[in-house]
Amino acid sequence: MVRFFKAVLLALSLPISCFAAGATPDTPAGEELRWDLSSRPAVAILLPGMSHHFQAPEATNRKWNETHAGLGLETRSKWNENDWYFKTAIGVMRDSVDSWGGYGGAVWQKRVFDGESWVADAGGGLFLFYRALHFDGERMWLPGALPVLSVEHKHTGIGLNVLYVPHFKTNAGEMPAVLFAQLTKRF
């Protein structure tokens, strides 16, 4: 488990150091990227999630786990004046094949809706999962780049992160396309 957390911290530190050290396509030449450090990062607890699998399991007489117990933490910082946000997440959860595993990620999102009560951010992230691909199978490291949509109620801090995982095959196994939603509570 210690190796898992070291790998996740390394995976999360790489994007941060790259962006902190250099310019972005939106940053004029010769100007450094500036993080908005006027307030501390917002922290959220990541709560259990639900999913929908678009293909049936290959294993006969087995069903996908579509209610995912778990717990995690997420931070959110404003990235620049153009309503871009940077989030990091780390946690544990019971995956689609009903096996406990872990995840970590770094997400960049643009604020696409800012109403009186609700906000919505859309973007994508780089993730590292420690999970099984087969029922009763061994866990393995799986990287991914995934789209993420987040909505949050401003007054309660209760929100939802929605991720889409496309169908993929590796030498170790196959994962069906999945739509995953995870509850959040920001403090």
C-alpha positions in Angstrom: 0.0 0.0 0.0 2.9 2.3 0.7 4.2 1.8 -2.9 0.7 2.7 -4.1 0.7 6.1 -2.3 4.3 6.9 -3.4 3.3 6.2 -7.0 0.2 8.3 -6.8 2.1 11.2 -5.2 4.7 11.0 -8.0 2.0 10.9 -10.6 0.3 14.0 -9.1 3.5 15.9 -8.7 4.6 15.7 -12.3 1.8 17.7 -13.9 2.1 20.3 -11.0 5.8 20.8 -11.5 5.5 21.0 -15.3 2.8 23.7 -15.2 4.4 25.6 -12.3 7.7 25.8 -14.2 6.5 26.8 -17.6 4.1 28.6 -19.8 0.8 27.2 -21.2 -0.6 27.8 -24.7 -2.7 30.6 -23.2 0.2 32.3 -21.5 2.0 35.0 -23.6 5.6 34.2 -24.5 8.0 35.1 -21.8 5.3 35.3 -19.1 5.1 32.7 -16.3 2.0 30.8 -15.3 0.6 32.3 -12.1 -1.4 30.3 -9.7 -4.2 32.1 -7.8 -2.8 31.8 -4.3 -5.1 34.3 -2.7 -7.1 31.6 -1.0 -6.3 28.1 0.2 -7.3 25.2 -2.0 -10.9 24.0 -1.5 -11.0 20.5 -0.1 -13.7 17.9 -0.7 -14.4 14.4 0.5 -15.1 12.0 -2.3 -17.9 9.7 -1.3 -19.3 6.4 -2.8 -20.2 6.3 -6.4 -22.4 4.6 -8.9 -21.7 3.4 -12.5 -23.3 2.1 -15.6 -21.5 -0.5 -17.7 -22.3 -0.6 -21.4 -21.3 -4.2 -22.0 -22.1 -7.4 -20.1 -19.3 -9.1 -18.2 -17.4 -11.9 -20.0 -17.7 -14.1 -16.9 -20.9 -16.1 -16.9 -23.2 -15.8 -13.9 -21.4 -12.6 -12.7 -22.7 -9.0 -12.5 -20.8 -5.8 -12.5 -20.6 -3.9 -9.2 -22.4 -0.7 -10.0 -22.6 0.8 -6.4 -19.0 1.6 -5.4 -18.2 1.9 -1.7 -15.2 4.2 -1.2 -13.7 7.3 0.3 -11.2 9.9 -1.0 -10.0 13.5 -0.9 -10.0 16.1 -3.6 -8.4 19.6 -3.8 -9.4 22.4 -6.1 -7.4 25.5 -6.9 -8.1 28.3 -9.4 -5.5 28.0 -12.1 -5.8 31.4 -13.8 -8.1 34.3 -14.3 -10.0 32.6 -17.2 -12.0 30.3 -14.9 -9.7 27.3 -15.2 -9.4 25.0 -12.2 -6.8 22.4 -11.2 -7.9 19.4 -9.1 -6.1 16.5 -7.5 -7.8 13.4 -6.1 -6.7 10.3 -4.2 -8.8 7.6 -2.7 -9.9 3.9 -2.4 -13.0 2.2 -3.7 -14.6 -1.1 -4.5 -14.3 -1.4 -8.3 -16.5 -2.9 -11.1 -15.4 -6.5 -10.3 -16.1 -6.0 -6.6 -12.4 -5.7 -5.6 -10.9 -3.0 -3.4 -8.4 -0.7 -5.2 -7.0 2.8 -5.3 -6.9 5.8 -7.6 -5.2 9.1 -8.0 -5.6 11.9 -10.5 -4.9 15.4 -11.7 -7.7 17.2 -13.5 -7.9 20.5 -15.4 -11.4 21.9 -15.9 -13.0 25.1 -17.3 -15.9 26.7 -15.5 -18.8 26.3 -18.0 -21.7 27.4 -15.8 -21.7 29.8 -12.8 -25.3 30.4 -11.6 -26.7 31.7 -8.4 -26.8 28.3 -6.8 -24.9 25.9 -9.0 -21.5 25.7 -10.8 -20.4 23.3 -13.5 -16.8 22.5 -14.7 -15.8 20.4 -17.7 -12.4 19.1 -18.7 -10.2 16.1 -18.4 -7.6 14.5 -16.3 -4.8 12.0 -16.0 -5.5 9.1 -13.7 -3.7 6.2 -12.2 -5.8 3.2 -11.0 -4.7 0.2 -9.0 -7.5 -2.3 -9.7 -8.5 -5.7 -11.1 -9.8 -6.2 -14.6 -11.2 -9.7 -13.9 -13.5 -11.1 -11.2 -11.2 -12.6 -8.5 -8.2 -11.3 -10.5 -5.0 -9.7 -9.4 -4.8 -5.9 -9.2 -2.6 -4.0 -11.6 -1.7 -0.4 -12.4 -3.8 1.2 -15.1 -3.1 4.8 -16.4 -5.8 6.7 -18.1 -6.7 10.1 -19.6 -10.5 10.7 -19.1 -13.1 13.4 -19.5 -14.6 14.8 -16.3 -17.7 16.8 -15.7 -18.3 18.3 -12.2 -21.3 20.0 -10.8 -21.6 21.6 -7.3 -24.3 23.3 -5.2 -22.6 26.5 -4.0 -24.4 26.8 -0.6 -24.1 23.2 0.6 -20.9 22.2 -1.1 -22.5 18.9 -2.3 -21.6 17.9 -5.8 -21.1 15.2 -8.4 -18.1 14.2 -10.5 -19.0 12.3 -13.7 -16.3 10.4 -15.6 -16.5 8.4 -18.8 -14.2 5.4 -19.2 -14.1 4.1 -22.8 -14.0 0.4 -23.6 -10.4 -0.8 -23.8 -8.3 -4.0 -24.1 -4.9 -4.7 -22.7 -2.8 -7.9 -22.7 -4.0 -8.4 -19.1 -7.7 -8.0 -19.8 -10.6 -5.9 -21.0 -12.7 -3.2 -19.5 -16.2 -2.3 -20.8 -17.2 1.3 -21.4 -18.4 2.8 -18.1 -20.2 6.0 -17.0 -19.2 6.7 -13.4 -20.6 9.3 -11.0 -19.2 10.1 -7.5 -20.7 12.2 -4.8 -18.5 15.0 -3.3 -18.8 17.2 -0.3 -16.6 20.4 -0.3 -15.5 22.2 2.8 
